[in-house]
Amino acid sequence: MLKGNSANSTYIQQMNKKLILKCIMEEDLISRASISKKLSISKPTVSTIVDQLLEEEWVYETGVGEVPKKGGRRPVNLRFNPQKGYIIGVDIGGTKVAVGITDLSGKVYDMTVFPTKKIKGERLFDEIKTEMEQIRERLQISESKLMGMGVGVPGIVNVESGTVIEAPALEWNNFPILDELKSRFNLPIFVDNDVNISVLGEHWKGIGRKKDNLIYIAIGTGIGSGIMINGDLYRGKSYAAGEIGYMVTDRTLAKNYHPVFDGYGFLESVSGGLSIGEQLSKRLGRKVEAKEAFELYLKKDHDAMKVIDIAIENLSLGIANYISLLDPELIILGGGVSESYHVISNKMQDIIQRFTPRKCDVVQTTFGEEAGVIGAVALFLREYDSVLNI
């Protein structure tokens, strides 16, 4: 065990190593001298740590910079090596599962999507394993290059034990997901709620970059949100923070509230994708999905307008409450219903501005199908104890 000055020195060296690597990642091309100046770390210390990073293949040397004004040799530039390792990202949803592999910069090299409901129980994890192996073989990546895995799940997750406390869309209660994954993958694995990983992905590579106070709201089967405060994910005492789907936004409607689906809250039962489809289906006497509901809304269908206007109003009030309480820099909307943001944005913005003390931009995610994979990878890089620090 390290004691006293020895332990302190080791800690400082490790922190400096993380700072220097992060600096190289952010600057793309940078010299040792520039790192020293930017971080106020002595040149000998920077040189020693850079040599370690080169030996461990975290960085590589490339080309030379400009001649210093005072003369002397051209500095050798350094660049981060994103192919040092690869990470598996898995997004388990109520209707589909996305599996992909990225490098350390978050570039998705390959991914696949398959339906959730056709594969039940343990077979779901066997299929994840099979799909991952097929991707790895296509990319010709050796197992030794895989650093680990991040996984998102649509439910409340005890991140310490790796247990899904509740996931209505998957019919899971106190489900030991981490044990299931570890029995198939000999890798470090981290699991969290799917909207929590989404806000991490947006902060790392998405529209929320360089903003440390973010809300990500996923409007799909149900409605959930991920909260980032001062650059840190806020999970709450029992890992249930962000359950915006349970927010009550209409006192009159709440008097006769009955969940449309078991385990879903008031706002989800008014504004969620499944609820919109269910409500309109009852009015029209036939099966209608949320996507068709928005198409009918654009055509000024009376029933569609009635259902969706109420959905927009309640969703907007929920967002307005978030803005008033948490004062975020940005609110990002994702999920299937968010694809119809162009349909609802004007009405939504009018309601939000009416009920909030200050302006906050509400925008649609710029990610596509790869969103969950990138978020899961961001989770891994956040939680895994290594020199890499995103």
C-alpha positions in Angstrom: 0.0 0.0 0.0 1.3 3.4 -0.9 1.6 5.9 2.0 2.3 9.6 2.5 4.2 11.4 -0.2 4.5 8.3 -2.4 0.7 7.9 -2.6 0.3 11.6 -3.3 2.9 11.6 -6.0 1.3 8.7 -7.7 -2.1 10.4 -7.6 -0.7 13.6 -9.1 1.1 11.7 -11.8 -2.1 9.9 -12.8 -4.1 13.1 -12.8 -1.5 14.8 -15.0 -1.6 11.9 -17.3 -5.3 12.2 -17.7 -5.1 16.0 -18.2 -2.4 15.6 -20.9 -4.2 12.9 -22.8 -7.4 14.9 -22.7 -5.5 18.0 -23.9 -4.2 16.0 -26.9 -7.7 14.7 -27.7 -9.2 18.2 -27.6 -6.5 19.9 -29.6 -6.2 17.2 -32.3 -2.6 18.2 -33.1 -0.4 19.7 -30.4 3.3 19.7 -29.4 4.8 18.9 -26.0 5.7 22.5 -25.5 2.2 23.7 -26.2 0.8 21.1 -23.7 3.2 22.4 -21.1 2.1 26.0 -21.7 -1.6 25.3 -21.8 -1.7 23.1 -18.7 1.0 24.9 -16.7 2.8 21.6 -16.2 6.6 21.5 -16.4 8.2 20.5 -19.8 10.1 17.6 -18.2 6.9 16.2 -16.6 5.0 16.6 -19.9 7.8 14.9 -21.8 7.9 11.9 -19.4 4.2 11.4 -19.5 4.0 11.8 -23.3 6.7 9.1 -23.6 4.4 6.8 -21.5 1.4 7.6 -23.6 3.4 6.8 -26.8 4.6 3.5 -25.4 1.1 2.6 -24.4 -0.2 3.6 -27.8 -2.7 6.2 -26.5 -1.1 8.8 -28.8 1.3 8.9 -31.8 3.7 11.4 -33.3 2.8 13.0 -36.6 4.6 15.6 -38.6 6.2 18.7 -37.3 4.9 22.1 -36.3 6.1 25.6 -37.2 9.6 26.8 -36.3 9.4 28.7 -32.9 9.7 32.5 -33.1 12.9 32.3 -31.0 14.4 29.8 -33.4 15.4 26.2 -32.7 14.0 22.8 -33.9 10.5 22.4 -35.2 8.3 20.8 -32.5 6.9 17.3 -33.1 3.1 17.2 -33.0 1.1 14.6 -31.1 -2.3 13.1 -32.0 -4.7 10.9 -30.0 -5.0 7.3 -31.2 -8.7 6.5 -31.2 -7.9 2.9 -32.4 -6.1 2.2 -29.2 -9.2 0.2 -28.3 -12.8 -0.4 -29.2 -16.0 -0.3 -27.1 -19.3 -2.2 -27.5 -22.4 -0.1 -27.2 -25.8 -1.8 -26.6 -29.2 0.0 -26.5 -32.0 -2.3 -25.3 -35.4 -0.8 -26.1 -38.9 -1.8 -25.8 -39.3 -2.6 -29.5 -35.7 -3.0 -30.8 -32.1 -3.5 -29.7 -29.1 -1.7 -31.2 -25.6 -3.2 -31.0 -22.5 -1.5 -32.3 -18.8 -1.1 -31.9 -17.1 2.3 -31.8 -13.5 3.5 -31.4 -12.4 5.7 -28.6 -13.5 8.9 -30.4 -17.1 7.6 -30.6 -17.0 6.8 -34.3 -19.5 4.0 -35.0 -17.7 1.5 -37.2 -20.6 -0.9 -37.5 -23.9 -1.6 -35.9 -27.0 -3.8 -36.2 -30.6 -3.5 -35.0 -33.0 -6.3 -34.3 -36.6 -6.5 -32.8 -36.8 -7.0 -29.0 -40.2 -8.7 -28.8 -39.3 -11.7 -31.0 -36.6 -12.7 -28.6 -37.5 -13.3 -25.0 -35.6 -14.1 -21.8 -32.0 -15.4 -22.0 -32.2 -15.7 -25.7 -32.1 -11.9 -25.9 -28.6 -11.8 -24.4 -27.5 -14.8 -26.6 -28.6 -12.7 -29.6 -26.7 -9.7 -28.4 -23.6 -11.8 -28.1 -24.1 -13.3 -31.6 -24.6 -9.9 -33.2 -21.6 -8.4 -31.5 -19.4 -11.3 -32.6 -20.5 -10.9 -36.2 -19.8 -7.2 -36.1 -16.3 -7.9 -34.5 -15.5 -10.4 -37.2 -16.7 -8.1 -40.0 -14.4 -5.4 -38.7 -11.6 -7.9 -38.0 -11.1 -6.5 -34.5 -9.3 -8.9 -32.1 -10.9 -9.6 -28.7 -7.9 -8.1 -27.0 -8.7 -4.7 -28.5 -12.2 -4.6 -26.9 -12.0 -2.5 -23.8 -15.5 -3.0 -22.5 -19.2 -2.5 -22.9 -21.9 0.1 -22.1 -25.6 -0.8 -22.0 -28.8 1.2 -21.9 -32.1 -0.1 -20.6 -35.6 1.5 -20.7 -36.2 1.4 -16.9 -34.9 2.2 -13.5 -31.4 0.7 -13.0 -29.5 0.2 -9.8 -26.1 1.0 -11.4 -24.2 -0.3 -8.4 -25.6 -3.8 -8.5 -26.4 -3.9 -12.2 -30.0 -4.8 -11.5 -33.0 -3.5 -13.5 -35.4 -2.5 -10.7 -38.3 -1.9 -13.1 -38.6 -1.9 -16.9 -42.3 -2.1 -17.9 -41.6 -2.1 -21.6 -39.5 -5.3 -21.1 -41.6 -6.7 -18.3 -38.5 -6.9 -16.0 -38.6 -6.4 -12.3 -35.4 -6.8 -10.1 -33.8 -8.3 -13.2 -30.0 -9.1 -12.8 -29.0 -7.8 -16.2 -25.3 -7.4 -15.3 -25.0 -11.0 -14.3 -26.6 -12.1 -17.6 -24.2 -10.0 -19.6 -21.1 -11.0 -17.6 -21.9 -14.7 -18.1 -21.5 -14.0 -21.9 -18.9 -11.3 -22.0 -15.5 -11.3 -20.2 -15.3 -7.6 -20.2 -15.9 -4.6 -17.9 -19.6 -3.7 -18.3 -21.7 -0.8 -17.1 -25.5 -0.5 -17.3 -27.8 2.5 -16.9 -31.2 3.8 -17.9 -31.5 4.5 -21.6 -32.2 8.2 -21.4 -29.3 8.6 -18.9 -27.0 7.3 -21.6 -28.6 9.5 -24.2 -27.8 12.7 -22.3 -24.2 11.4 -21.9 -24.0 10.8 -25.6 -25.4 14.2 -26.4 -22.9 15.9 -24.1 -20.0 13.9 -25.6 -20.7 13.9 -29.3 -24.1 15.5 -29.9 -25.9 18.8 -29.9 -25.2 19.2 -26.2 -21.4 19.4 -26.5 -19.7 22.0 -24.2 -23.0 22.5 -22.3 -22.9 21.1 -18.8 -26.5 21.6 -17.8 -28.7 19.5 -20.0 -32.0 17.7 -20.1 -32.6 14.9 -22.6 -36.3 13.9 -23.0 -37.1 10.7 -24.9 -40.7 10.7 -26.2 -41.3 7.2 -27.6 -43.2 4.2 -26.1 -43.3 6.2 -22.9 -41.6 9.4 -21.8 -38.4 9.6 -19.8 -35.6 12.0 -19.3 -31.9 12.2 -18.4 -30.5 15.1 -16.3 -27.0 16.5 -16.4 -26.1 19.1 -13.7 -22.7 20.8 -13.8 -21.4 18.1 -16.1 -22.5 15.2 -13.9 -25.3 12.8 -14.5 -28.0 13.1 -11.8 -29.6 9.8 -11.0 -31.3 10.5 -7.7 -31.4 8.6 -4.4 -33.0 5.5 -5.8 -31.8 5.9 -9.4 -35.2 7.1 -10.5 -34.5 10.8 -11.3 -35.9 12.0 -14.5 -39.1 10.1 -14.5 -40.9 12.9 -16.2 -43.5 10.5 -17.5 -45.1 10.5 -14.0 -45.4 14.3 -13.9 -49.0 15.5 -13.5 -49.6 18.4 -15.8 -53.4 18.7 -15.8 -55.5 18.8 -12.6 -58.8 18.1 -14.4 -57.6 15.2 -16.4 -55.8 13.8 -13.4 -59.1 13.4 -11.5 -60.1 10.6 -13.8 -56.5 9.3 -14.5 -56.1 5.7 -15.2 -52.8 4.4 -16.7 -53.2 3.5 -20.4 -50.6 0.9 -19.8 -49.4 -0.8 -16.5 -46.4 1.0 -15.0 -46.8 4.2 -17.0 -47.4 7.6 -15.4 -49.8 10.4 -16.1 -47.9 12.4 -18.7 -47.0 9.2 -20.6 -50.7 8.3 -20.6 -51.5 11.6 -22.2 -48.5 12.4 -24.4 -46.5 9.2 -25.0 -46.4 7.5 -28.4 -48.3 4.4 -27.4 -51.0 6.6 -25.7 -51.4 8.8 -28.7 -51.9 5.8 -30.9 -54.3 4.1 -28.4 -56.4 7.2 -27.9 -56.8 7.8 -31.6 -57.5 4.2 -32.3 -60.5 4.3 -29.9 -61.8 7.4 -31.7 -61.4 6.0 -35.2 -62.4 2.4 -34.4 -59.2 1.0 -36.0 -55.6 0.5 -35.1 -53.5 3.7 -35.4 -49.8 4.1 -34.6 -48.3 7.5 -33.4 -46.6 8.1 -36.8 -50.0 7.9 -38.6 -51.6 10.0 -36.0 -49.2 12.9 -36.8 -49.8 12.4 -40.5 -53.5 12.8 -39.9 -52.8 15.8 -37.7 -51.1 17.5 -40.6 -54.2 16.8 -42.7 -56.3 18.6 -40.1 -58.2 15.4 -39.1 -60.5 16.5 -36.2 -59.9 13.5 -34.0 -56.1 13.5 -34.5 -55.9 17.2 -33.7 -57.9 16.7 -30.6 -55.6 13.9 -29.3 -52.4 15.5 -30.3 -53.2 19.0 -29.2 -53.8 17.7 -25.7 -50.6 15.7 -25.9 -48.5 18.7 -27.0 -50.0 20.9 -24.3 -49.3 18.5 -21.5 -45.8 17.7 -22.8 -45.0 21.4 -23.1 -46.2 22.1 -19.6 -43.9 19.3 -18.3 -40.9 20.8 -20.2 -41.8 24.3 -18.9 -41.7 22.9 -15.3 -38.3 21.5 -16.0 -37.0 24.8 -17.2 -38.4 26.7 -14.2 -36.9 24.2 -11.7 -33.5 23.3 -13.2 -32.6 26.3 -15.4 -30.9 24.1 -18.0 -28.8 25.4 -20.9 -30.6 23.2 -23.4 -33.4 20.7 -23.6 -33.0 18.0 -26.3 -35.9 15.9 -27.5 -35.4 12.4 -28.8 -37.4 9.2 -29.3 -39.9 8.3 -32.0 -42.4 11.1 -31.4 -39.6 13.7 -31.6 -39.3 12.8 -35.3 -42.5 14.8 -35.6 -41.0 17.8 -33.9 -41.5 19.9 -37.0 -45.2 19.3 -36.6 -45.5 20.4 -32.9 -42.6 22.8 -32.4 -44.4 26.1 -32.9 -47.3 25.2 -30.6 -44.9 23.7 -28.0 -42.6 26.8 -28.0 -45.6 29.1 -27.5 -46.7 27.2 -24.4 -43.2 26.9 -23.0 -42.5 30.6 -23.3 -45.8 31.5 -21.7 -45.1 29.5 -18.6 -41.3 29.9 -18.0 -39.4 32.8 -16.4 -36.6 32.6 -18.9 -35.9 31.4 -22.4 -34.3 27.9 -22.9 -33.8 26.4 -26.3 -35.7 23.2 -26.9 -34.2 21.3 -29.9 -34.5 18.0 -31.6 -31.6 15.5 -31.4 -29.2 15.4 -34.3 -28.5 11.7 -33.8 -30.1 9.0 -35.8 -30.3 5.3 -35.0 -26.8 5.3 -33.6 -27.8 7.5 -30.6 -28.1 4.7 -28.1 -24.9 3.0 -29.1 -22.9 6.3 -28.7 -24.6 7.0 -25.4 -23.8 3.5 -24.1 -20.1 4.0 -25.1 -20.1 7.4 -23.4 -21.4 5.6 -20.2 -18.5 3.1 -20.4 -15.9 5.8 -20.8 -17.4 7.8 -17.9 -17.5 4.9 -15.5 -14.4 2.9 -16.4 -11.4 3.8 -14.4 -8.7 4.4 -17.0 -6.4 7.2 -18.2 -9.1 8.1 -20.7 -11.4 10.8 -19.3 -14.3 12.2 -21.5 
